[in-house]
Structures are given as structure tokens and as C-alpha cells.
Amino acid sequence: MVYHTTMNGIKIINYLQILYFHSSYSYSFIVQLYLRYIKRGRGGLLFSLVTTGSMLGVLGFSYYKKTNFNNDNDKILKIAENCGLYTKTEKMKLYRRNYNKKGNYTEYVYKIPLGMELEDFKSKIGKFKDGLNNRSVRMIKLKDFKGLTFDSTILKQLEDIIYSRIQLSKEIEMEYDGMLKIRVYEEGLKSEYRFKEEMFKELKKWEVPLGVSLQRVIKIDFDVASHVLIGGATDMGKSNVLNLITTVLLHNNPNDVEFTLIDLKGGLEFSKYEHIKQVKNFATNADQAKEALENVKADMTNTFEFLRSKGFKNVKQAKIKKRHFVIIDEAAELASDGETDKELKKVKIECENLIKDIARRGRASGLKLLYCTQYPTVETVSSQVKRNLIARVCLPVDTATASSVVLDEGGAEKLPLIQGRAIFKRHRKTEMQCYYMDDEIIDKVITPHITFNPRSEESSVSHNFEKKSTSRKYTTIIEKA
Ligand SMILES: Nc1ncnc2c1ncn2[C@@H]1O[C@H](COP(=O)(O)OP(=O)(O)OP(=O)(O)O)[C@@H](O)[C@H]1O
């Protein structure tokens, strides 16, 4: 220990002792007493020694409190009781506690009263969460001291750090496997996780990281998954998800990926991709969408013919590397229901039929459909299409009905209104914060692929093979493979 001769020096040493011993939690009444005492000028060597001893006691107590589970466990049991989650003869009982340092959570395993089920507890999840966060605490972190300026305001700065309060933001998850598991995370999801360039190389060929859940990175592997339904209210981050998927696929598979982009929001969202060579069809209205979908269907039919002739079941078995992604942003614009213009209605009905066909048969031919809408209703997402859209991403929506159109169950209407917050569902639901894809990364990835060859030429070549030539029977997909 270093002793300074001046009063200020001793004060600083005393402050630092407090801060050291209270690196995680502070017990305010002791700290306040301590500060008041040394402020009155009764500092000094003896005081330092005595208080160091008492601070060691506080440290022990602090450590005990930090690792002690009674706090949250007591609260959980109390909340369960207040919510009526007990029977006449039985209450919830703690069976085991696991502390997961890496995951930053503590898992409490309970035996629940007979006759109760997970849903009884899940329906009260908001109450559990509020109960666990019902006070603010003083929390001192060592990193707060990095910004200190050593001048005459040092004591004030230290005081500010010590007295700053934070609101607890614990998150909980519940699971049942014969026992009820309640995981309490010290911190919930952040409101932004940026996609970083170094993440590209950590991915498998067709893998795309969608976002971060409390426990892990949520990835979708298009080698396994095929079609995806993406829904969410306006401005909640659908286009960002589409940009994220498109950019990652393009970066990791520039020679094997192809896109049909149907952007019914006026072409603004996808315009940056319009001239890259991997984009085979680009549409911004229903008529163009119909033409683009017909091209895709023609390719699909050719691929099936090829597979059949060679005795393969699918492109994977045939070792065809090409995958074609049909991405429709604002698919509700193609819904014929409610369309009053007769001609347009006819076009939309054709589009709907083409989409159904692609969703139903596309998988084996290497087609992947990303169907995105801000109006998830039974009219805009037909049941025939939906049953083939296995993976679902639902950003915040207004109603439980909209959530159940996307996820087949409610939940997304209760998501916090944070841009990029979503529920991912494949086999089970997971809340996540989608990665945010910066425009700079998108530009860097797409720029080398921009071509000034008019795509219409290329696509019409591929599209017109069967019409123009009998010898070149298959599309470019097959030839390159
Ligand atoms: N994952 C995310 N993390 C943080 N912010 C996000 C995220 N996704 C989107 N945002 C923010 O939300 C804004 C709107 O996002 P985006 O354009 O993707 O929404 P949208 O649902 O497609 O909107 P619209 O339906 O109006 O086209 C973006 O400009 C961005 O600032």
C-alpha cells in the first residue's frame, strides 16, 4: 500500500480502496458512511488500516452476495406464489442451480406442482422479468475508471462513478424437460449487433448468420434449409435481413449463387444489386415479377428434366453447385385478393400460382424462396406457400394474428419495439437481435460483381434456350455444373 502525505492523497487512496473492493456491487450504506467519514478530514494511516480490514469483510460479503443465488431464487418463488402458480398442497421447489459464467446466466431448475405445465409459467414470463428487475442498483465496473482525468475534479469524478445507478436489465428464458428450467441472464439482448467483415470466413458455404440470441449466434444454413418467410411491421428491419442474407451469400459464393430479385417497394431496396452479374432477373412491378417468375419456373423445369434423365433426386445428389435465390420483398403486392383492376388481378393470380409452384417443387432443383412481407395475413401468405416456408423470421408485428400467420403462433406482437428484434423459428422459437449490415460492407461486396452487360440479354439467352435451340437443351445452371 502506498501512503501519501497530503490529505488529498490519502482520500484518493481511500477511494481507490473502496472502488477496488466494490468492483462489481456496492453496498451503498457502508460506502456512504465511509465517504462522509473521510470527507470530515479524519483520514490517515490508522483509519486506512482499520477501514481496509472492514473493506475486506465487505469484499467477502460482496462475493457471497454475488455468488449467492438466494436473491433471484427467492424472488422467483415469491413471484410464482403471487401469480398463483401453486396448488393447495404443493409449491414450486428449487432442485438445482447451475451458474454458467460463459453464457452469463444462472439456471434454476425447479420441480413444479403436479397439474401445472410450462405454459402456466410462460404466460407469466413478463411478471417474472419485471419482478427480477424491480430495483436499480449501484454497480461499479473497473472499466469506468479508464476515463478518469487526474485533475482537481478527481474526487467528484470518483463520487459520480460510485453513486451512479443502473437499472437492472435481467432477461429470462424458460424451458421444461420434466423439470422447469428458468435461466436468468444478467443482461438482455442489446439493441444492435453489427455484422463484421471477419465473420464471413467463419461461415460454412451456404451459411448466413441472422442474429444473436441470449445463448448463441442464430445461423441459417441454406444447404439444409430452403425457403424462408420473413414478416414484420414497417421499419422494423426486414430489408436489413434481406440485405444481410444477399450480401453474405454473394460474398461466400460469388460463382455459385444466382438471384431473382423482386422488389415491389418500387425497386429502391434492391436497386444496388440490380447490375451485379449474379442477378438473373430483376422486377419492380407485378408484370415484371410474372416474367421473372416464369423464367425461374422454366429453369426449374429444365433442371428437373436433367435430373430425371440422369436418375438424380436433387441437385445435391447431382453435385450441381449452383443455387438460385428468389427474393420477394413486399410479397403482399402480388396478392390478388382485393385487386380491383381486372388485368392486374389476372397477372397477380398467375404470380401467386408461380410462387406456389416454386415453393412446392423448387427445393430439389436448388431454388430457395425468401418471401418477405409487412402485411402477414392469410390472403398475402397462402397456406400452400406457407407450408413450404420452413424457416420463419418474424420482426415485431402489431397483432397476435399477424404473428401466427408468420410463426403459426403468437409471440412477435409482444416483442419489444426495437428495430431488428425478431423471433426465429425453425423447430422452435428463439428471440434474437438481427445483425445489422452496414452499407459500406454491402458496397464492398457487390462492387466487384457489377457488370455493364445488360442482364436482359443473359437471362433471355438462358430463358430462351428451349425456344430457340433444341441441341442446347439445358439452362446455364446445368451447363456450368
Ligand atoms: N438489425 C438491426 N439492428 C439495428 N437497427 C436496425 C436493424 N435493422 C434495421 N435497423 C434500423 O431500422 C431502419 C429500418 O430498417 P429496414 O429498412 O430494414 O426496415 P423495413 O422493415 O424493411 O422497413 P419498410 O417496411 O419501411 O421498408 C434502418 O434504417 C436501420 O436504422
The ligand as an SDF file (V2000), in Angstrom:
LIG
                    3D

 31 33  0  0  0  0  0  0  0  0999 V2000
  -30.8190   -5.3850  -37.0920 N   0  0  0  0  0  0  0  0  0  0  0  0
  -30.9010   -4.0750  -36.8890 C   0  0  0  0  0  0  0  0  0  0  0  0
  -30.2380   -3.5110  -35.8730 N   0  0  0  0  0  0  0  0  0  0  0  0
  -30.3220   -2.1960  -35.6420 C   0  0  0  0  0  0  0  0  0  0  0  0
  -31.0390   -1.3340  -36.4200 N   0  0  0  0  0  0  0  0  0  0  0  0
  -31.7100   -1.8400  -37.4490 C   0  0  0  0  0  0  0  0  0  0  0  0
  -31.6810   -3.2230  -37.7460 C   0  0  0  0  0  0  0  0  0  0  0  0
  -32.4450   -3.4440  -38.8360 N   0  0  0  0  0  0  0  0  0  0  0  0
  -32.9250   -2.2460  -39.2030 C   0  0  0  0  0  0  0  0  0  0  0  0
  -32.4950   -1.2850  -38.3890 N   0  0  0  0  0  0  0  0  0  0  0  0
  -32.8100    0.1400  -38.4700 C   0  0  0  0  0  0  0  0  0  0  0  0
  -34.1540    0.2640  -38.8760 O   0  0  0  0  0  0  0  0  0  0  0  0
  -34.2760    1.0260  -40.0530 C   0  0  0  0  0  0  0  0  0  0  0  0
  -35.3470    0.4060  -40.9480 C   0  0  0  0  0  0  0  0  0  0  0  0
  -34.9000   -0.8550  -41.3790 O   0  0  0  0  0  0  0  0  0  0  0  0
  -35.4290   -1.5400  -42.7090 P   0  0  0  0  0  0  0  0  0  0  0  0
  -35.4290   -0.5730  -43.8320 O   0  0  0  0  0  0  0  0  0  0  0  0
  -34.6880   -2.7930  -42.8880 O   0  0  0  0  0  0  0  0  0  0  0  0
  -36.9330   -1.8050  -42.2640 O   0  0  0  0  0  0  0  0  0  0  0  0
  -38.1180   -2.3900  -43.1190 P   0  0  0  0  0  0  0  0  0  0  0  0
  -38.9050   -3.2340  -42.1840 O   0  0  0  0  0  0  0  0  0  0  0  0
  -37.6520   -3.0070  -44.3580 O   0  0  0  0  0  0  0  0  0  0  0  0
  -38.8990   -1.0590  -43.4160 O   0  0  0  0  0  0  0  0  0  0  0  0
  -40.0120   -0.8510  -44.5620 P   0  0  0  0  0  0  0  0  0  0  0  0
  -41.0650   -1.8560  -44.3330 O   0  0  0  0  0  0  0  0  0  0  0  0
  -40.4890    0.5490  -44.3060 O   0  0  0  0  0  0  0  0  0  0  0  0
  -39.2890   -0.9920  -45.8600 O   0  0  0  0  0  0  0  0  0  0  0  0
  -32.8820    1.0040  -40.6950 C   0  0  0  0  0  0  0  0  0  0  0  0
  -32.6140    2.1860  -41.3620 O   0  0  0  0  0  0  0  0  0  0  0  0
  -31.9730    0.8550  -39.5010 C   0  0  0  0  0  0  0  0  0  0  0  0
  -31.6260    2.1140  -38.9960 O   0  0  0  0  0  0  0  0  0  0  0  0
  1  2  1  0
  2  3  1  0
  2  7  2  0
  3  4  2  0
  4  5  1  0
  5  6  2  0
  6  7  1  0
  6 10  1  0
  7  8  1  0
  8  9  2  0
  9 10  1  0
 10 11  1  0
 11 12  1  0
 11 30  1  0
 12 13  1  0
 13 14  1  0
 13 28  1  0
 14 15  1  0
 15 16  1  0
 16 17  2  0
 16 18  1  0
 16 19  1  0
 19 20  1  0
 20 21  2  0
 20 22  1  0
 20 23  1  0
 23 24  1  0
 24 25  2  0
 24 26  1  0
 24 27  1  0
 28 29  1  0
 28 30  1  0
 30 31  1  0
M  END
$$$$
